[in-house]
Amino acid sequence: MKSKLLSLFRSRLIKNSFWGIAANGLQSVLLSLFFVIVARKYTTGEFAFFLIANTIYQFLAAFSTLGLGQWFTRELVDVEDKQELVSRFLKIQLYSGCFFYICNVGVAFLLYKEPLLQSLIVLLGINIVFDNFIYGIKCLNIAEFNQNKTFKILIIDSVLKFAIGCLLFLFPFSIMTLSVLLIIVRFITLNFFLSVGSSKTVSLRSLWNYKLAWSEVKKIVFANWPFIIIGSVSIAYWRISNIIISKTLPLADVAHFEISFRVFSIAQILPLIVSMSVFPGLVQQFKTGILHDFRNYYSKVFNYYLLFGLFSYTFIYSFADTLIPWAFGSAYNITGVYTKEMFLTILIFPTALLQANVLVAMNMERADMWFNVVSLVLNIIFCFTGFLFAKNLTTVNLAIFFSFLVFHICQDVLLVRKGMITIGHVLKFYVLTGLLVGAYILLSYKLPPVALFTGFWLLVALAFVKFPAASLQLAANRKPENSLP
């Protein structure tokens, strides 16, 4: 066991991912604590209004950036006049942010009638403009390998938000005042990015004087539309469920769903950050043209992603009913049930993320884009179809799970057709996951949570150490193929 752990932590994948995981983990914990405080200090109705306003702003912000980060990063490497390119990119972000803020105001008055909710949506929507600027500078830091600047500033942003939450213990104030303070914090964060996080490449004067032609914007957007859709749909997928809940179910369900999603977001951090290191490895393996090596790399990472999904689900299944009311208060005693339902998706989320990276590495990002679109549409269809039989939050959570399952199956089918994986690999994944989860649930009726969770994962760890690659080993040698198609 010791040798396996030492080997794991010496791997380049773990080393490259550590600081990203630490940074995003700390930020997520601070923001989660902020939401815990807000949930405790305001009524369920006020908290739900605040969550709906945040959902609308985040939903539109997902589209407002236009997904142009990949284009900007690629162009900045070769362009001679970096100042001109940065000004062009940020000017696009500014115009797009203003346009989507206007859309945000329209949504506030078209979809909702409550004056407080309308005011919160209009106010928090200002973040769209700020976030677009921040997005542009974050992309600049990625292109110049200065992500540590982004990390430091975002931690400051999270600490300030957490501090505002702590003020509620000393000076209770209205939900509108809270929103104003959050806008001020976001403005401070923007100024940090402009003064510290932009390597002095960003000049407000040059940005103001830069003339941007509409034809140039269309050319850039149309050339990068698959990435725009992929980046937007991945966020809209979750936000659309919250909007549906806010229009069809009681306000308490908005809070239950958002708390469940906050916990789910923490679980997402590890596979998302690790994927940033996995993706370059996949690209490198693909470029060598050796199918055997590409498969083996994919298989090794797939096993870790599978174990992480199982670990997250079993932990939440055992302890959500206790931890969530303890953190958020007695008003959310039943939230653990909905959190366990949502965490069905974590069983397939990590491996779906990995397979999406494989498709992009194989230059099939358009297929991945359409899979994302189909999954979003199916999520909505499953949700409203389910409402015909049971109009509750369980229906929404199951709609998310089954639409994501279809997304995963679509990836499986394409990868099988491309010779990347075998049908046996696909069946082993679903059968093994189903059997382990089913056994865990059945045992939960007989054993206390701590004993079950500890014993289950001790057995899994021993099996993994003894048979490290046997559980889902790809049949890499089933064909005498030596090159990629």
C-alpha positions, -999 to +999 in steps of 0.1 A: +000+000+000+028+024+009+047+018-023+015+023-044+008+056-026+044+069-031+043+060-068+009+078-071+021+110-056+053+110-076+034+110-108+035+141-130-003+141-132-007+145-094+021+171-092+007+192-120-028+191-105-020+197-069-019+235-068-049+239-090-069+215-068-057+234-037-066+268-051-100+258-064-107+237-033-100+266-009-121+290-030-150+265-032-148+259+006-149+296+014-178+302-010-197+272+004-192+286+039-206+319+027-237+302+013-240+283+046-241+316+065-266+331+041-289+301+043-289+303+081-293+341+084-322+347+059-356+331+055-360+303+030-379+326+007-352+353+007-325+328+003-344+312-026-348+347-043-310+353-039-303+319-054-326+325-084-310+359-091-275+343-090-288+315-113-300+340-139-268+359-139-246+328-141-268+313-168-264+344-190-227+348-181-221+313-195-230+327-229-216+362-226-180+352-227-187+336-261-162+308-252-134+327-269-107+318-244-093+291-266-091+314-296-074+341-276-048+318-260-039+303-294-036+337-311-015+353-284+013+328-289+021+339-324+008+374-327+034+402-328+012+431-315+000+416-282-015+449-270-037+451-300-050+415-296-057+420-259-076+452-266-096+434-293-104+405-270-114+426-240-135+450-262-155+420-274-159+409-238-171+443-228-197+446-256-209+411-250-212+416-213-233+448-218-256+430-243-262+401-219-267+424-190-296+440-210-309+405-216-306+399-178-328+429-171-354+417-196-355+382-180-361+398-146-393+414-158-405+388-183-402+357-161-408+370-125-433+393-109-420+396-073-404+431-069-377+419-046-367+391-070-367+415-100-344+440-081-320+412-071-318+399-107-311+434-120-285+442-093-266+409-094-266+409-132-241+437-131-216+409-124-219+398-160-200+429-172-174+425-144-170+388-150-164+392-187-135+415-180-121+391-154-125+362-178-105+380-204-076+387-180-077+351-167-073+339-203-043+363-206-027+348-175-032+313-188-016+322-221+014+338-203+016+310-177+007+334-149-021+314-134-007+320-099-018+356-102-053+344-109-052+321-080-041+348-055-068+373-066-096+347-066-087+337-031-088+373-020-123+376-037-135+345-018-121+357+015-139+391+011-172+373+003-167+351+033-160+382+054-193+397+043-211+366+053-194+368+088-206+404+091-242+390+093-233+376+127-226+411+140-248+434+119-278+418+103-288+435+071-312+430+042-307+406+013-305+437-010-276+452+011-259+418+009-261+419-029-248+455-031-218+445-009-211+415-033-212+438-063-186+460-045-164+430-038-166+419-075-156+455-085-126+454-062-116+420-077-118+434-112-095+463-101-070+437-087-070+419-120-065+452-139-037+465-117-019+432-106-032+403-126-027+416-162+011+419-165+005+456-175-006+444-209-041+458-203-045+495-208-079+511-202-069+540-225-059+517-254-090+497-248-112+528-249-095+540-281-096+507-299-121+506-327-137+472-332-156+465-364-187+443-363-175+423-392-144+414-372-165+402-343-186+380-365-156+365-381-141+355-347-173+342-333-183+321-363-148+306-365-150+293-329-187+285-325-182+248-314-162+259-284-187+286-277-215+261-275-195+235-255-185+261-229-220+276-226-240+244-225-218+229-198-229+257-174-264+262-188-270+225-182-271+230-145-285+265-144-315+256-165-327+231-139-327+258-113-347+281-135-373+254-142-376+247-104-381+284-097-410+286-121-427+252-113-419+241-078-421+258-043-393+282-033-380+257-007-371+234-036-349+261-051-329+261-018-328+223-016-315+221-052-289+249-048-275+234-016-273+200-033-255+216-063-231+234-040-220+201-025-219+185-059-197+214-071-171+206-044-170+170-057-165+183-093-133+202-084-110+172-084-119+157-118-121+191-134-087+202-122-070+169-129-084+170-164-063+201-170-033+179-166-048+149-183-057+167-215-022+177-225-011+141-219-039+128-241-030+152-269+007+141-266-002+105-267-025+110-297+001+129-317+025+099-314+001+079-334+005+048-313-030+035-305-017+011-278-001+038-257-031+061-262-055+034-249-033+025-220-030+061-208-068+065-211-074+032-193-052+042-164-068+075-158-103+060-164-098+037-134-090+066-111-119+086-123-142+056-118-130+052-082-134+088-074-170+088-086-178+058-065-160+073-035-180+106-037-213+089-041-208+064-012-196+093+011-227+114+003-250+084+005-237+076+040-233+111+056-254+137+037-285+133+060-263+142+089-238+168+075-262+190+055-286+199+083-256+203+106-241+228+082-271+247+068-295+244+097-326+224+107-347+241+080-329+218+055-333+184+073-346+168+041-320+183+017-298+153+022-323+131+004-321+154-027-283+156-025-281+118-027-303+119-057-281+145-074-250+125-066-261+097-088-247+119-116-212+119-100-210+082-108-206+090-145-195+127-145-157+121-141-155+094-168-177+115-191-153+144-186-124+122-194-141+109-226-149+144-236-112+153-234-104+122-255-128+133-282-113+168-283-078+153-283-089+133-313-101+164-331-138+155-327-149+185-307-179+190-329-192+156-319-187+165-282-206+197-289-236+179-303-235+154-274-237+184-250-266+200-268-285+167-270-279+162-232-293+196-224-324+192-246-330+157-231-326+172-196-355+196-203-376+170-220-371+144-192-379+170-166-412+182-180-422+146-190-416+135-155-437+164-141-467+147-158-463+119-132-446+135-102-441+172-100-412+173-074-375+179-071-368+141-074-380+143-110-355+171-117-326+152-102-334+120-121-338+140-153-303+153-148-290+118-142-306+101-172-297+129-196-261+127-185-263+089-188-273+094-225-244+118-229-220+091-216-235+064-238-232+086-269-195+091-261-191+053-256-207+045-290-184+070-308-153+058-291-162+021-298-167+030-335-133+048-336-116+017-321-106+036-290-124+013-265-143-020-267-179-030-260-165-052-232-149-021-216-182-002-217-202-031-203-177-037-175-180+000-165-218+000-162-221-035-147-193-029-121-207+005-111-242-008-108-232-038-087-210-019-063-236+009-058-264-017-054-244-037-029-235-005-010-272+006-008-283-029+004-256-030+030-266+004+043-298-011+057-278-035+078-246-016+088-241+018+104-228+045+080-192+049+094-186+011+096-200+006+061-181+034+045-148+025+061-151-012+056-162-009+020-133+013+010-108-007+028-119-037+007-118-016-025-083-003-016-070-038-010-085-050-043-071-020-062-036-025-047-036-063-055-051-059-089-043-023-099-053-025-136-075-055-138-109-039-130-114-021-162-083-030-183-088-020-219-083-048-244-055-029-260-041-060-277-074-072-292-062-059-326-028-057-341-033-020-347-002+001-341-014+035-353-044+057-347-070+062-374 
